[in-house]
Every structure is written in structure tokens, then in C-alpha cells.
Amino acid sequence: MAEGTEPDRALLSFRRLSEALGETHWFLKMLRDSSGAAERLMRVLSSSSFVARILDQIPDSSAWFGDESALRPSSLEAIEAEMRALIERYEDGQAAAELVRQIRRREVLRVAIGAVLGALNMGEISAGLTAIMDAYIRSMLAIAIRSGGAEIDFGVIAMGRWGGAELGFGSDADAMLIYLSDDQAAQGEAERISSSLQVLVKDSLMKFEIDLDLRPEGKNGPRVRSLGSYANYYEKWADTWEYQALLRARMVAGSEELREQFDGLVAPYRYPEKLSNSQLTDIRRIKARVETERLPQGADPSRHLKLGKGSVSDVEWLVQLFQLRYAAGGQRLRTQGTLDALDALADLGHISVQQAKVLRAGWLISSRCRSALVLSVDKLLDILPTDIKQLEAMARIMEYAPGSAAQLEQDYLSATRKSRAVYEELFLK
């Protein structure tokens, strides 16, 4: 406990756990008999404010420290099956929704503990969090539809990092909402489901809400549209950046017919036969605006983990630009994942293997730092700290040796500086 970055918090958290579980036979037995259980528990409590807070609410999850295999992320099928079973068992929608929230909290906690202990790499963390979010949204949508008593083919389209199955701790749940019907009365029912879904998914204990800002017309547009309305919008009014956003669109809920029709609708826009010079100019202009307008005032561009130079945003914009230019030529580039697309670009010769390696390194260390920062301080922050204590907490979670705060900072600045150089070389090419 004393070797961690927050020994006082660890002691307090352990005391609370002991009070909550002191009457159970397995807790002290696990700490006494299970090889490494006590060490793993203390390491997590002294490293992660996020885990310490949630474990306080779900103390029985402490049993996982006695069995490392229990820290592997649950599969989408297993999570969804458990959630669906509860929905079928409870007719009261609010009661069912609260139990579904509890499953989400438990499964996110499982992934968080695995991440803090170094049992999971970034790919496994992303896959685990994506499976949880997919199951959560599908289950809450089932409750929302059932509570209204009307049958409608309603779908949820994951966007951004959720669509790319590249979630980290603190990632947004970007989405668009859609339904399949030519009946004008269906819009009202779809709006009701949309409102119900947005209320059901909210969780004050483990913050969650759906972000619909990427929908057509943004905050000025309806929260949900019919497939026909999407078709009309993309044909007549959509901007180039909206086609770019579709590169990560992935239907996570809705009928197979709705999925197929939506994928067919957006294919010509996200995989265009040709990208015009004016569209290229638009993309570069908007990226420049993002760098100047969305970066918080006074923030150091070299330290912003999402929008900073050489970090997540640079790599994703570059990859998406190349996808818009070349994905029409074959299936290999038609992937929602940034790292998969990077591999494809290198394999197809659009960028060099070395360039792909540098961009991957910049994206990965930015993503790992974002997750580590959320886990360590239990706040949604996007700036690489200058505080040595916070850097040290992040470094421990990222499996650096004790006393490596300065090394983490150096590694991040070096990797993103190299990534930015490749970005600048290729983005205007």
C-alpha cells in the first residue's frame, strides 16, 4: 500500500471494504490464502481513484482479486444475455433499467481493474468497453421500445471511437438514431423512444449519456430521423465532414434490414469514387479550425491528449482523409477502426510501414494516457498533467517502473512530436 501513489486513500478504501465484507467468509480467506490477491488489491486501491470509488459501491467484486482470470473482459454475448434475462424477468421498466445499469458498472469495473493491473492492453480495453456499451444500449433500447407498447424498427448508429470499437475510459458515446418506416405517424413514436432511451441510459454513479451532436444538422436537427430522411439529407445538404464522420458509423441496434439499407445508403458518401479538390480543401480547413477553436484557451497544444499535435485527432483525421480518397478501390480500407485502417494503408502502399508505425505510436500513447488519467484521478481530463504526482499515478497504471513520471512525459512528447511530423508531411499531400 505504501508503495502506491495514494497510500492514504488506499488505507481508507480498504477499511471501507473490510467493513462491508468483514462478515463474509471468503474475503479474509482470499487475502490470506490466495497468492497475490492482497497485493493486487492494494496496488489498485493506491493507484486508481476511479476503481476505489466504484469498488466501494460494488464491494463483492473484490473476489476478482483472488482469480486473475476473472479480470478478463466479459464477451458481448455474455453481457447481453444477462441483461436481456433481467429485462424479461422484470416488467417494470425502471427496475429493469437499474439492474442493467448495475451490470454495466460491474463490467466496466472489471475492465478498469484489469487495466490498472496491466492485465489488458489497449486493444483489449477497447474491445471490452465497446462490448459493454453495445450491450448496454441494445438493452436500454429494448426497455424503451417495450415501455411504449408500439412496434417500430428503431436503430442506434455508433459513431466516433465507439463506432470504431476503440473506446477508452472517458470516451464519448457518439451516436445517431434512425428508424425504418414510411408512416408519418412513426416520427412521433420514434421521438418518444429517443427521449426514453436518453433518460434510461443516464447514470450518475458512472457518468453516461448519448451524444447526438454528429447527427444531421447537429443540435438544430431532430434527434431521430427515418432512413428516408437521412437519404434526403445526405443527397442534398450534407457537408464533407459529415461524410467523413460516416467512416466510423456502425449500426449497433436495429433489424438486419435496417442495417443493410443504412450501409447501402451511406456507402457512396463515405467511400466516394473521387474526392474533389474543394472537398479536400474543406477537410483541411475544418481540421485547422478544430486546432484553433476547439482547443481549450491557454492549453498547450503539445500536451492535449485528444486535440493536441500528433495525438489522437491528428492520426484519425489523417487516416480518414486517406480512406475518403482510396476506400472506394476495395474492401481493405473499409474499416471503422483507426489502427486497422493504418495497417491497410501501409499494406496497400499509400503510406510507408515506418510512417504507419510512427502514427500508431502517437495514437496509442495518447489513448493510453487518456485512459490512465481518468483511472488515476477519476475525472474526465484531456491534458497531460504537469503535476509530478499525477504523472506518476498515470505511469504506474501504464506499467512504468516507480519514479518514472518524467520518463512518461518524455515518451509522450517524443512520440507525438514524431507523429505530428508524419501528419504534416501527409495531410497536405
N, C-alpha and C positions, 0 to 999 in steps of 0.2 A: 504494500500500500504506500509506504513512504517513498518508493522509487518512482511513483507516478507524478504527474504534473499538478494534481489536485488531491493530495492526501487527506485534507480536512473534509472535503466533500465526500470522498470515498468512505471515510470513517462514519460520517453521518448517514450515508446511504446504506451502508452495511448494518448499521444499528437499526434502521427502519425495516430492512429486510428481516433481520433477526426477530424483531418484534412481531412482524406479520407472519413469519413462518416458524417461530420458535416452538410452537406446539405440534408441528408436523414431524413425523419420524424420519422422513427422508432427507431433510435439509442438512442437519448436523451430520448425519451419516454420510451424505455426499461429500461434505467438506472434509470429513475425517478419512474416508476410505477411497474416494475417487482420486486417482493420480492427476494432479494438475488442476482440479476443479477450483480450489480456493485461490490459486494463483491467477487463473483466468478471470475469476470474478473480481478480484482486487484490481487486476490490470484494467479491466473495463470500467469499473467504478471510478478509478483515479484518472482515466483518460477522456471519458465521454460524458458531458453534461446531458446530452440527448438520451443516451441509454440509461443513465442513472435516473432521470425523471420518469421515463416510461416504465422502467423496471419497477419503480415504486408503485405504479398503478397496476402492473401485472406481475406480482411477485412470484407466482408459480412458475414463471418462465425461467427462474433461476435453475431449475432442474436441467436445463440445456448445458450448463457449465460442466456437468458430470458426464456428458456424452457429446463429443465433438461432432459426431455425425448429425446430431440434431440441429447444428448450426448451418447446415446446407439449406439453401432456399427451397421452399416447397414448390411443386410444379403448378402451373396454371390449372391443370385438370383437377388436382387435389384441392386447391383453394376454392375453385369454383364449385366443385361438388359439395364441399362443406357448406358454403354459403347458400347454395340452392336448396340443400336439405333443410336448412333453418327457415328459408322463405316458405317452403311447402308446409312446414310444421306450424308456423305461426301465421294466422290470418290477419292479425293486427300488423299493419304495415310499419308503424313506428317501432313496435317491439322487434320486428324482424330486422329493421334497418339498424337499430342499436347493436344487435348481435353481429350483424355484418361488419359494422364499424370495429367491433372488438376483434374480429378475426383479422381485419386489415392491420390494426395496431399491433397485434401479436406477431403477424408475419413480417411487418416492417422492422419490428424489434429484433426478430430472428436474423434478418439480413444485416441490421446495424451491428449486432454483436459479432457476427462473422466478419464484418468489415473491420471493426476495431481490433479484433484479434489477428488480422492478417490471414484469415482462413479463406477469403474470397478475393479474387482480382476484380478489376473494374468491369470487365465483361460479365462476370458472374453477378456482381452487384446490380448492374443494369438489367440483366435478364430477370433477376429475382424481383426487382422493384416494378418492372414492366408487367410481369405476370400478376403481381398483386393488384396493380392499377387496372389491368384489363378485367380481372375477375370482379373487382370492386364495382367498376362502372356497369358491367353487364348485370350484376346482381341488383344494384340500386335501380337500374332501368327497369328490370323485371318487376320490382316493387311499385315503381311509379306507374307503369302501364296497368298493373293489376288493380291498383287503388282507384283508377278511373273507370274501370269496367268496360272500356272500349278497345276494340281490336284495331291496331294500326301498325304498319310496318315502319318502325322508328329505328333510326341508326345513329351511332356515335362514331365520328371520324377522328381518330387520334392524329394530332399534328405535332410539329416540332420534335423535341427529343423523345417525347412519348411515342409519336408515330414511328420514329427511327429505332425504337426499343433501346435507347441509350440514356435512360433516366439515371440521375444521381440523386443523392439526398439534397433536397431543396429545389429540385426541378419543378417547373410549372406543369400543370395538366392542361396543355393547349388542346382545343378540340373544336369541331364544328358539328352541328346537329342537322339531321336530314330525315325526311320520311318519303315514302313511296305511295302516292295517291293522286288521282286527278280530281278528286272530290273537293270542292272549295270549302266545305264544312270541315275537312280534315285539318286545315290550318289551325283552327281553334283548339282541337283536341291535341295537336302536336305542341302548341304553346303551353297547354296545361301540363303535359308530360314533361316538357322542358323545364317549367317552373318547379314542378315537384322534384325532378332529378337534381336540380341545382341546390335545393334545400336539403334533400336527403343525404347528399354526399358530404356536406359540410361537417367538420369535426373540430371542435375547439381544443381537444386534448392533443391531437396530432394533426395540425392545420392542413386542411384540404379544401379546395374549391376548383371548379372547372373554369378555365379562362377561355372565353369565346371571342377574343379580340381579333383572331385571324379569319373570322367569318366574313363573307361578302359585305361590304360597306362598314365593316368594323362595328363600333358601338352605335352607329346610326342605323344599322340594319336589323332586321328581325333576328331573334335568337335561333330560330329554326326555319328551314326552307324545304320545299318539296324538291325532288330530283329535277323536275321541270324548271323550277325557279333557278336552281343552280345552273342548269344548262343555258338558260336565257342570260343569266348574269355573265357567265364566263365567255359567252359568244359576243356580247355587246359592250360590256363595261369594265371587265377586269383589267387591272394593270399587270405589268410584267412581274412585279414582286409577288403577286398573288399566284401566278403560275409557278414561280419559284417555290413558294410555300407548299404547293401541292406535291412537290417531290417527296415530301415526308408524310403525306396523307396515307393513313392506314385505317380501314374500317374495322372497328373492334366490336361493334354490336349492330345487329340488323340481319335481315334474311340474306340468304345466298344470292337471291335475285337482285336485291338492292345493292349488295356488294359488287356484283358483276356489272350492273348498269352504271354505278358510280365510277368504277375503274375504267369502263369503256368511255364514259363521258369525259373524264379528265386526262386520259392518255394523250390526246393530241396537244393538249396545253402544257403538260409537264414534260412531254417528250417531243418537242416540236421538230419538224423536218429541218427547219433552219431558224436560227436566231438572228434577227436583223441588227444592223448597226445601231439603230435607235434603241432597240431593246437592250443591247449591250451597254449603251451609254446610260440608260435608265438604271440598270443594276449597279453600275459603278457609282452613279450619282447618289443613289439611295444608301449604298454602303458608306459613302463619305459622310452623309447626313447622320447615319447611325453613330459613327465615331465622334461626331462633333456635338450632336444634340441629345443622344441617349446616355452618354457617359455622364455620371453624376458630376455636378460642379465641384471643381477642386480635386477630383480623383486623378491619381497618377495613372496614365494610360498603360504604363508598363506593369502595373500591379492589379489591374481589374481582371478577375478570373473568367469573366464571360465576354466582355466587350473590349478588353484590352488588346494591345498589339501582340499578335502571334498566339492569342488564346483561342478559346472555343469558337467565337464568332468569326474570326478571320478564316479558320480552317473550314468551317461549314459553308461560308459564303463562297469560298474558292471552289470547293467540291461541287456545290450546287450550280455554280456558273458552268463548270465543265460538263455536268450532267445535262443541263439545258442545251448545251452545244452538241453533245455527242450521243446522248442516250437513245435517240431515235434510230441509231445504227444497229442496235442489238440489245438483247436482254441483259447482258453482263452489267451494264451501268444502271439498270432499272431496279435499284435497291433503295430502301428508305434509310439505311444506316450509313453514317459518315465514314466509318472505318472500312466497311465493306466496299463502299464506292471508291475510297482511296486505293485499296488493293486493286480494284478493277481498272482504275485509271493508269496505274503502273503496269499492270499486265497487258493493257492494250496499247501502251507506249505513248499515252497522252502526257504523262509526266514521268520523270525518271524514278527508279527504285529508291535512290537516295533522297530525292525530294519528298516522296511519299513517306519515307522513314522519318524525316525531319518534321513534317506536318503531323504525323501520327504522334510523335513525342510531345509536340506542343499541345495537341488536343488532349492527350492522356493526362499529362501532368496538370493541366488546367482543370480537367474534370475531376481528377483525384483530389486536388486541393480544395475544390468547391465542396465536395462531399465531406472531406476531412474537417473542414472549417465548421460546417453545420453540425457534424457529430461532436466536435470538441466543445463548441460554445453554445450549442442549441439555439442558434439564431440564423436567420436567412441572410447571410452576408456574401458579398461578391468581391471584396477587396482583400488581397493578400496582406495580412497584418504586418505592422512594423513592430508590434509588441512581441518581445522575445518569448514570453511565456505562452502566448497563443500560438506562435510559430512552433514552439517545442511540442505543444499538445498535438498539433497537426502532424508534425514529423513522427511522433510516436505511433500515431494511427497509420501513417504511411510506411511504417516498418523501418524507419531510420533508427540508428543507434542513439541512446540517450546523449543529450548535448549537441544535437545536430540541427538546431534551429537555423543557424547561419548557412549550413550546407543545403538545407531545403530551399531557402531563399535564393541562394546562388544557382541551384539546379533549375528552379523555376524561371528565373530571369534569363539564364543561358538558353534553355530550351525554347522559350517563347521569342527570344531575340532571333534565334536561327529560323524559327517558324515564320516570323514576320518577314524576314528577308526572302524566303521562298514565296510567300504570299505576294509580296510586292513585285517579284520577278514574273509571276504567272498571272496575276489578276488582271493586269492591263495588256497581256499578250494578245 
